[in-house]
């Protein structure tokens, strides 16, 4: 029997991810439960790839570097938690994750204590049956509808989460993950994520740092992301350009330069091919 549990919930998030969305590599300080309400998504760690579909739940532990990739448009419900209520990062009220392309240092010592049992090895993906999935959708919806602004509502929320967690851990079993060494791919993706705004970055230099050939790097990216390193780099730049257009008053030339495009005309062509409109029209729509 597991004793001394004092489960607390932390940050929560729910929403849709459009097809083709690729998350930067990140690490978290606590546990994250993700329920896939619709669509399909891959969660990649350095050692495993989890193919998550509608009705499945994945629990990711602290410190594990990972990223998510939307294979279709998908809806995710995410709840962070810890087992003992003493996660240092929770107590400091800091952001509970660190993206590996940021300058922020991840401090493993501030992570939550690990799962106290030996029956489950995390990260773990759970496949629920139809009835269980319908019940989870109801509980997740109720959980997110409650505003935790009073002690009573906080307890209601916690009670719902404990029902969710109990149902997941007692479900029919774990879904098999594809086990493989993803470390070289992860390292290459991390390097591109860190320096994607540098217009001088070269794929051949990334491959050389990984001590592999550019063709091998292409193969790894096609295997894991379904695209090439060059197109992945271009997509990161275009997504960042969208953010700059929405949140700043930079000129199109400045947006191109800050996003990693040395040629603003080429940037405009790429942007229009992706979004169907020019950067100027995108900003003014």
N, C-alpha and C positions, 0 to 999 in steps of 0.2 A: 504494500500500500504506500502510495506517495504522500508524504506529509509536508506540512509547512507551506503549501501553496497559498499565494496571495495575488491572484491574477489581476492585473490592471490593463486597461486599454489605453492606447495613445492616439497618435494621428490617424485620421480616417480619410478616405477618398473614394469617390465613385464617379464613373463616367465612361464615355466611349473613346476608343482609340481607332483611328481610321486605318484601313488596310495599308500595309507598308511602313507603318510607324516603327521606328527603331529607337529604343531607349539608350542613352549613354550608359556605359558601365557604372555601377554604383555599389556601395556597401551600406548596410543598415546597422543601427545600434541595438535594435530589438528584434522580435519576431514579427513577420508580416504574413497575414493570412489574405490570400487573394481568391475570391470566388468569381468564376467566369460564368456570367449569366447568359451570354450569347457569344457566338463567333468562336474563333480559334486563335491561339497565341502560343508562341514558343517562349519558354524561360530557359536561358542558357547560363550555366555556371561553368567554372573552369574544368569540371570533370563530367558533367552530365547535361543532357538536353531534355527538357520536359515538354511534351506536346500536349498542351492544355486546351480542352474543348468545352463547349457549353455544359454546365452541370458539374464541372470539376473544380477542385480546390487545391491550391498549393500553399504550403507553409515554408517560408524562407527564414533561416536562422540568422543571428548576428554574424557580421564580419565577412560572410561569403560574397565575393564579387560576382555580380550577375547582371544580366540585361534581359529585357523583354522585347519581342518582335511580333507585331500583329500580322498574322497570315491572312486574316480577313478582318473586316470591321468587327470589333468585339467590345463587349461591355464588361467592365471589371468593378468589383466591390472590394475595397482594400481596408483592412483593419490591422493596425500595429498593436502589439501587446507584449507583456513580459509575464513570467511565471511567478515571480516573488514580490513584485511591486517595489523594487528597489533599483531599477535601471538608472545609472548615473545620468545618462543623457536625458531621461524623462525628468529627473529632478532639476536639471539645469535648464529645462525648457528650450533646448536647442533643436534645430532641425534634425530629424531622426535618421536622415540618410546623407551620404556624401557622394556626389558624382565624381568619378575618377578623372574627369577633364577639368575639374576645378582646382584652385590653389589651396582650398581648405584641406587641412590634414585630418585624416581619419584616425581616431585614437581608440584602439581596441580595448584599452583598459576602462573605457566608459560604456562598454557594451553590457547588455543584460546577461544574467547568469543563464547557463544552458539548461535545456529540458531535463528535468530530474529523473526521468525514467530511462530504461534501456530497451524499450520495445519498439521505438521508432527512431530512425536515423533521418535527420533533417539535412538538406531540404527534402520534402516528401510531397508527393502529389496523390490526391485521393479521388477515386471514382465513386460517385454516389449513384444509387438507383433513382428511377424516375420520381417515386414518391418522396424520397429524401431531398431530391433537388427542388421539387416544388415547395417543400417545407422550408428549405434554406432560403429560397427567394423571398418567401414571406417574412422570415425572421430578419434577413438583411434589410429588407425594405422598412420594416418596423424600427430596426436599430437606427437607420439613417434618418428616419422621420422624427425621432425623439431629440429634442434640444436639451443637452445636459447642463441646464442652468440652475437646477435646484438639486439638493441631495436626493430627493425622491426620484427625479428623472435620471440622475446618474446611476442609481441603483437599478432602475428599470433597464437601462442600457446595458449595464454589466450583466444582469440576469439573462438578457437576450444573447449576449456574446457567449456566456457560459453554456447556454443551450446549443449555440452554433458550434462551439469548439468541441463539446461533448459528442455531438452528432457526427462531426467530421472524424474525430479520433476513433469512434466506435463504428465507423462505416465498414463496408464490405472488404475493403483492402486498398492497398496502394496500387496506383497505376505505374506500370513499368516505364522507366526513363531510358533513353539511349545513352549508354555510358561510353564516353570517349574523352581523350585528352584535348581540351579546347584551349589550353594555355597559350599556344602560339597565336592562334586566331585572336584571343582576348587581348594579348599584348599588342598586336597590330592594330586592332580596333581602338584600343586605348590611346595609342600614339596618334592616330588620325583624329580622335575626339579632342585630344589636348591641343593640337596644332592646326585644326582645320581652317582657321582664319589667316594662316600664314600662306601667302600667295606663292612662296618659293618652295613649299613642301613638294617632294617628289616621291612617287610610289616606289621607285627603285631604291631610294634611300631608306624607306621604311623596311623594305624587304632585306636590305643589307644589314640593318640593325638587328633584324630577327634572325640573320644568318640563313636565309632561304632565298630562293630565286623569285623574281617578280611573278613568274608563271605559277609557282607554288602558292604565293600570297593570293593571286587571283582565284586559284582553286579553293582555298580555304574560305574566302569571302563568298564565292558562289555556293559552296556547300552549306554555310551557316546563314547567309543573308539573302541568297538568291540574286546577288548583284556583284559587280566588280568593286575593288577599292576606289577606283577613280569615280565611279558613279555614286558610291556611298559618300565620298568626300564632297562631291558636287551637291548632293542632296542635303548634307549637313549645312553647307554654306547657304543654300537657298532657303532652308528653314530659318536660319539665323537672320537672313535678309528680311524675311517676313516679319520677324520680331522687331527689327530695326524700323521697318516701314510703319508698323503699328504703334510703336512706342517712342519714336524720336522724330525730329524734324530734319534729319540729315537729308541732303540731296541724294538723288539716285546714284550719282558718281561716288559720293561718300559711302553710301550703303554698300555699293559694289566693293569698294576698297576694304572696308571694315569686315566684310564677309569673306574675304580671301580671293576676290576676282581682280586680277590686274587690268583687265580690259572691260570697261563698263558696257560697251556694245555687246560683247559676248555674254555678259551677265544678263542684259535685257533679253537677249534671245533665249537663254536658258530659262529665265524666270517665266517668260511668256509660254514656252513649251510646257512647263510644269503646271502653271496656274491658269493658262488660257487668257491672261490679260498682262499688260505691261506693269512694271512696278508702280508707275504713277497712277494708273487706273486702280490697281490693287489698293493703294493707300486711300484713294478718294471714294471707293465704292460704299 
